[in-house]
């Protein structure tokens, strides 16, 4: 997901990468959403901050899904390797608890946006690269539909 960065060079943008993962804890499957906030803006040129990890809302069609932060470490969530880490920078993962039904809803939504807070201002990240087909495949796999 992407949003225009504050006044900066033409190709500089702020991004949010949203990914889903499952964690098998002794046969019990937990689901998480991992969000990275990152930017192509030179940090020395920024006059604002990237969004806070909470509150974070996914606007999916007519529903607002408020995410509950579990922490800032995929490893603590039981994930050994980074999941879809951004291609630049060293953005920390924000890990949110979820369930398969919510992931299924997000994968099927026609319209998606991510709403995050930055110093009291709501920032909206619009869908930029659509990976919902892969998310739907993940849901089918985890549901045993494959």
C-alpha positions in Angstrom: 0.0 0.0 0.0 1.2 3.5 -0.7 0.6 7.1 0.0 2.3 10.2 -1.3 5.0 11.4 1.0 5.1 14.9 2.4 6.7 17.4 0.1 9.7 15.5 -1.4 11.2 14.4 -4.7 8.6 13.2 -7.3 9.4 9.4 -6.9 9.5 9.4 -3.1 6.6 7.7 -1.3 5.6 6.2 2.0 4.6 2.6 2.0 2.9 0.0 4.2 3.5 -3.7 3.4 0.8 -5.9 4.8 1.4 -9.7 4.9 -0.4 -12.7 6.5 1.3 -15.6 8.2 0.3 -18.7 10.1 2.2 -20.0 13.1 1.9 -23.6 14.2 2.4 -23.9 18.0 2.3 -27.6 18.8 -0.6 -28.2 16.4 -2.5 -25.0 17.3 -2.5 -22.6 14.3 -2.4 -18.9 15.1 -2.8 -16.2 12.4 -1.0 -12.9 12.3 -0.9 -9.9 10.0 2.5 -8.2 9.7 2.7 -4.6 8.7 5.9 -2.7 7.9 5.9 1.1 7.5 8.7 2.2 5.2 9.6 5.0 2.9 11.7 6.0 -0.1 12.1 9.5 1.3 15.6 10.3 2.5 15.3 10.3 6.3 17.4 13.5 6.5 14.7 15.2 4.5 11.7 14.1 6.6 9.8 16.7 8.6 7.2 14.2 9.9 7.3 10.7 11.3 6.2 7.4 10.0 2.9 6.2 11.5 2.5 4.6 14.9 1.8 0.9 15.2 -1.5 1.6 16.9 -4.2 2.4 16.2 -4.2 0.6 12.9 -7.3 0.0 10.8 -7.9 -1.9 7.6 -10.8 -0.4 5.6 -12.1 -3.4 3.6 -15.2 -2.6 1.6 -17.8 -1.4 4.1 -16.0 -2.8 7.2 -13.3 -1.2 9.4 -11.1 -3.9 11.0 -9.1 -2.6 14.0 -5.9 -4.5 14.4 -4.6 -5.5 17.9 -0.8 -5.1 18.2 1.0 -8.2 19.6 4.5 -6.8 19.3 7.3 -5.7 17.0 9.1 -9.0 16.4 8.1 -11.7 14.0 10.4 -14.0 15.9 8.5 -13.4 19.1 5.3 -14.4 17.2 7.0 -17.7 16.3 8.1 -16.7 12.8 11.8 -17.5 12.0 12.3 -15.6 8.8 11.0 -12.1 7.8 7.7 -12.2 5.9 7.7 -9.9 2.9 10.2 -7.5 4.4 10.5 -4.2 2.5 13.1 -3.9 -0.2 14.8 -0.8 1.3 15.6 0.3 4.8 15.3 -1.6 8.0 11.6 -1.3 8.9 10.5 -3.1 12.1 7.6 -5.5 11.7 4.4 -4.8 13.6 2.7 -8.0 14.4 -1.1 -8.1 14.8 -3.3 -11.0 15.9 -6.1 -12.1 13.5 -8.0 -15.2 12.5 -8.5 -17.0 9.2 -12.0 -15.6 8.6 -10.6 -12.0 8.8 -7.8 -12.9 6.4 -10.4 -14.5 4.0 -12.5 -11.3 4.2 -9.5 -9.1 3.4 -8.5 -11.3 0.5 -12.0 -11.1 -1.0 -12.5 -7.3 -0.4 -13.0 -5.2 -3.5 -11.6 -2.1 -1.9 -8.7 -2.0 0.6 -7.0 0.8 2.5 -4.8 1.0 5.6 -5.5 3.8 8.1 -2.7 4.7 10.5 -2.1 7.6 12.9 0.9 9.9 12.7 1.0 12.7 15.4 -2.8 12.9 15.6 -3.3 12.8 11.8 -4.9 9.8 10.0 -2.8 8.7 7.1 -4.4 6.6 4.4 -2.4 4.0 2.5 -4.2 3.0 -0.8 -3.6 -0.3 -2.5 -0.6 -0.1 -4.8 0.5 -3.6 -5.6 -2.4 -6.1 -5.4 -1.3 -9.4 -4.0 -4.8 -10.6 -3.0 -4.6 -13.6 -5.4 -1.7 -14.9 -3.3 -3.6 -14.1 -0.1 -6.6 -16.0 -1.4 -4.3 -19.0 -2.2 -2.9 -18.8 1.4 -6.5 -18.9 2.7 -7.4 -21.9 0.5 -4.2 -23.7 1.6 -4.8 -23.0 5.3 -8.5 -24.0 5.0 -7.5 -27.4 3.4 -9.3 -26.4 0.2 -6.2 -27.3 -2.0 
